[in-house]
Each structure stands twice: as structure tokens, then as C-alpha cells.
Amino acid sequence: MRYAVISDIHSNIEALTAVLERIDAIGVDKTVCLGDIVGYNAAPNECIDLVRKLGLSCVMGNHDARASGLEEPNDFNPAAAEAIYWTRKQLTEENRLFLRKLPRRTVVDDAFLAVHGWINDTDSYILSATDASINFRLMEREKTPHLTFFGHTHVRIAYLARNGCVETSLDETITLKEGVMCLANPGGVGQPRDRDPRAAFLVFDAATQEISFFRTEYNIDSCRRKILGAGLPEVLAERLLYGW
Ligand code: ZN
């Protein structure tokens, strides 16, 4: 089985469409989304409609929880909170319920675990080898598959654990060896934050245990015009140009 793993779409239909076209060209059996379908950008219903139409397996992100009214954006920066209140007004009732019912984590075909933030917490960020080692211990304790895909930081990275030692990898292709645990983040689709404005995703081949990271260009101008046209904070349009 070959899987595409995408994360942090953030209401960016241009980036989502471009990524799905590229995934289609590569050819996979299943596409999995690690949460944050909405937030920040201006096409929430379009993105949820497409995820639902394609039947993508998806977990809940922190923005999905807040936009659907499960939680309040009290801990968000002002621009992110404003986008949550705007998104709440746009969401159709069906799409709001879809977001509310997303699981916090899911095991896909016994091949890997999919989460948004930490193994046991949607809102926490895996930002370092220390964070990763805590999550590796949680994976062991909870007897999850040895591979977890996570999102939330919008930055592509992989952590590999061998005999209790955690290594960081930025290789574009990683082959998982027997006895190695892995936590991998594909990077963000709709708001990349690694100074590369192109949309990010990964492909995992369960037969060869190979993870490959990809980037793809999309129509940033069209997305920016929608953000500004919706009256959302200008900074949300600006940051897409620079990938931060
Ligand atoms: Zn996010």
C-alpha cells in the first residue's frame, strides 16, 4: 500500500488542489490528512467539501476544534483567532458537524498512527528531539505502530529512534529499518513555515518502508486575493509569499 500524508490545509483550496493533483500523478492507494483543514485562509467549506468528497481519512487539528465550536481560540494570536471567528460564520452546519466528529488520532491499516500534535494531545507541538523522545515513549507505552505521522508545526522533519537514541533527519527519502521507530511530519499544505512557500506533503510506501517528501507550487496569488477579499488580516496573505 502506498499512502499520501498531508497536513495543515488551513482553508487553502489552491494549495490543496495542487497537492491532490500531484498525488494523483504519483499514484497512491490512500490519502490521510493530519488535521487543521480550516483556519487562517479563506476557503473553509471548499476544503472540507473536497476532503469529504474524496473520503480522506482525517484527524482533528486544534483549528478544527476551535472553528467547530468545541473549544475557544483564547490561546491563539489575534490574527489566528480572528480567522477562527470568521470561519465559524462561514461553515455550513454539515461541515461544522464533520469537523466536530473528527477523531483525535487514528491507526491506519496497522501501518502507522496519524495525529495532529502529540500522540496524546492535539495542541502540543513536537519541536525537538526531546519532544520526540517523549512521544516515542508514549508510542511504546500505548503499543502503537512504530511509525507516527504528525503535523501542527507546518515544518517538514523526521525523528528516528534507535536503541533509545533520537536522530533528526531532513533527508528527502528515508527507508525505515527493522527496530527503528519514526515520527515524521510532512510539512504544511496551506501555510508552510520553513521559508519555502511551496505546499508540502509526503508519500509512504508500506511495502518498502520508504518515506518520500515532496513540495509543489500552487497559485498563491489567488489564495491571497481571497484572504484580502474576505477582510481577513493582511498578515495571513503576506506570510504565504515567504513560507513562514
Ligand atoms: Zn496548523
Residues whose N, C-alpha, C, O or C-beta is under 5 A from the ligand:
A	BS01	ZN	D8 D36 H152
